[in-house]
C-alpha cells in the first residue's frame, strides 16, 4: 500500500523508506468507531464511510512516537507532509 499510494507518479522515485509502522491506538480506534456509527446513523453511505490510509513522513522517530501517543488533529501540528 505504501509504495502504490502516491498522488503524483513522479513522487515514487523521490522517497526511500527505512521502515513503515502500522499504529493501532485503541483509544483512537474507539473514537473512530463512534464517529463512524454516528455518521452511519445520520445517513452517510458505505462509500462515504469507507476507511482509507494516511501516511505521515517524519524526520525523526521521536516525532512519530509523539503523534502515536497524542494523535493528530487538524491545525495541531506543523507537519505538512501527509
C-alpha positions, 0 to 999 in steps of 0.5 A, spaced: 500 500 500 505 504 501 509 504 495 502 504 490 499 510 494 502 516 491 498 522 488 503 524 483 507 518 479 513 522 479 513 522 487 515 514 487 522 515 485 523 521 490 522 517 497 526 511 500 523 508 506 527 505 512 521 502 515 513 503 515 509 502 522 502 500 522 499 504 529 493 501 532 491 506 538 485 503 541 483 509 544 483 512 537 480 506 534 474 507 539 473 514 537 473 512 530 468 507 531 463 512 534 464 517 529 463 512 524 456 509 527 454 516 528 455 518 521 452 511 519 446 513 523 445 520 520 445 517 513 452 517 510 453 511 505 458 505 505 462 509 500 462 515 504 464 511 510 469 507 507 476 507 511 482 509 507 490 510 509 494 516 511 501 516 511 505 521 515 513 522 513 517 524 519 524 526 520 525 523 526 522 517 530 521 521 536 516 525 532 512 519 530 512 516 537 509 523 539 503 523 534 502 515 536 501 517 543 497 524 542 494 523 535 493 528 530 488 533 529 487 538 524 491 545 525 495 541 531 501 540 528 506 543 523 507 537 519 505 538 512 507 532 509 501 527 509 
